[in-house]
Amino acid sequence: LKKAMGGDMHDTVIANKKKFKIDLRRSAMFLIYGGLYQGCANEFLYNSVLPRLGTGTDWRTVGKKVAADAFGIVPFLCIPMAYLVKGL
């Protein structure tokens, strides 16, 4: 949570050095995205769902997990969720 909202606030202050104004709505959206999606949802995906593809470190297991992440989770969940929260 601190990284999502705090990072946005930090960048806002750095970008607008002369006028110190923090957009609370934007910061709240980063808090929601960082806390709910990146925190809770990704914890479930990476610690409960992906281990079903295998638990080893052999190249086939790692390849399956990387493919699931690159071609499933990121394009169909991560990126749309970011745009959805950004659009609120």
FIVOZA-386559 format. One record per atom (N, C-alpha, C): residue in three letters; x, y, z. Coordinates in steps of 0.05 Angstrom, whole numbers, plus 5000, padded with zeros to 4 digits. Example, Ala and Ser with C-alpha at 12.3 -4.5 7.8 and 13.67 -1.06 7.14 Angstrom:
% FIVOZA-386559
ALA526448865156ALA524649105156ALA526449345156SER525749555142SER527349795143SER525850015157
***
This chain:
% FIVOZA-386559
LEU501649765000LEU500050005000LEU501750255000LYS503850245017LYS505550475018LYS506950534992LYS507750324978LYS509150364953LYS507250474931ALA504850374930ALA502950464909ALA502150754914MET501050814937MET500151084942MET502451274948GLY504351194964GLY506551364971GLY508251434946GLY508651234929GLY510251284905GLY508951484887ASP506251464884ASP504851664868ASP504951934880MET504651964906MET504852224919MET507552344916HIS509652174919HIS512352264916HIS512852374888ASP511952224868ASP512352304840ASP510752564834THR508452584845THR506852824841THR508253074852VAL509353044876VAL510753264888VAL513253334873ILE514753134864ILE517253184849ILE516553314822ALA514453224808ALA513753334782ALA512753624785ASN511453684806ASN510253954810ASN511654094833LYS514254154830LYS515854264852LYS514754534862LYS513654694844LYS512854964851LYS510154964865LYS508354794857LYS505754784871LYS505354514884PHE505154514909PHE504854274925PHE501954204927LYS500954034909LYS498153954909LYS498053654903ILE496853504921ILE496653214918ILE493753154910ASP493453004889ASP490752924879ASP489852684896LEU488052734914LEU487252514932LEU485752294918ARG484152364898ARG482652164883ARG484651974868ARG486652094855ARG488651934841ARG490151764860SER490851874883SER492351714903SER490651484914ALA488051534917ALA486251324926ALA486051104906MET486051164880MET485950964859MET488550794860PHE490850924864PHE493350774866PHE493250594891LEU492050694912LEU491750534937LEU490050294932ILE487850324918ILE486050104912ILE487549904894TYR488849994873TYR490249814855TYR492549674869GLY494149824884GLY496349714898GLY495649524920GLY493549594935GLY492749444958GLY491049204951LEU488949244935LEU487149024929LEU488148844907TYR488948964885TYR489748784863TYR492648684867GLN494548864868GLN497348774870GLN497848624896GLY496548704917GLY497048574943GLY495448314945CYS492848334947CYS491148094952CYS490947904929ALA490148014905ALA489747844882ALA492247704873ASN494447854871ASN496947724862ASN498047534883GLU497647584908GLU498447384928GLU496947124923PHE494447134918PHE492846894912PHE493846764887LEU494146914865LEU494946804840LEU497646664841TYR499646804852TYR502346704851TYR502946494873ASN501346494894ASN501946304916ASN499846074918SER497646104904SER495645884905SER495045764877VAL494845934857VAL494145834830VAL496545734815LEU498645894812LEU500945804796LEU502345554807PRO502445504834PRO503745254843PRO502245004833ARG499845034823ARG498344804812ARG499644714786LEU501244884773LEU502644814749LEU505144654755GLY505944644779GLY508344494788GLY509844644809THR511444504825THR512844624847THR515844614843GLY516844494822GLY519644464818GLY520944714805THR523544684801THR525044904788THR526144814761ASP525044584751ASP525944494725ASP524844674703TRP526044664680TRP525444854659TRP522544834649ARG521344594650ARG518544564641ARG516644704661THR517044664686THR515344784706THR515545094705VAL518045184704VAL518545474703VAL517345584677GLY517745444655GLY516645534630GLY513545554630LYS512245364643LYS509345374645LYS508445614661LYS509845664683LYS509045894700LYS509646154686VAL511846174673VAL512446424658VAL510446474636ALA509746254621ALA507746284599ALA505046354611ALA504246244633ALA501646314645ALA501646604653ASP503846694664ASP504046974672ASP504147164648ALA505847104628ALA506247284606ALA503847284586PHE502547054583PHE500447034563PHE497647014574GLY497447004601GLY494846974613GLY494247194634ILE495847194655ILE495347374677ILE495747664670VAL498047724658VAL498648004652VAL496748124631PRO496448004607PRO494748134587PRO491748124593PHE490847924607PHE487947904611PHE487047984639LEU488848034657LEU488048104684LEU489548354694CYS492148354693CYS493748564705CYS493348834690ILE493748834664ILE493549084648ILE490649184648PRO488649014643PRO485849114644PRO485149224671MET486049094693MET485449194720MET486749474724ALA489149514714ALA490449774717ALA488849994702TYR487949934678TYR486350124663TYR483650164675LEU482449954686LEU479849984699LEU480050174723VAL482050124740VAL482350294764VAL483050574755LYS484750604735LYS485550874726LYS483051024715GLY481150884703GLY478851014692GLY476751084712LEU476950994736LEU474851054756LEU474951344765
***
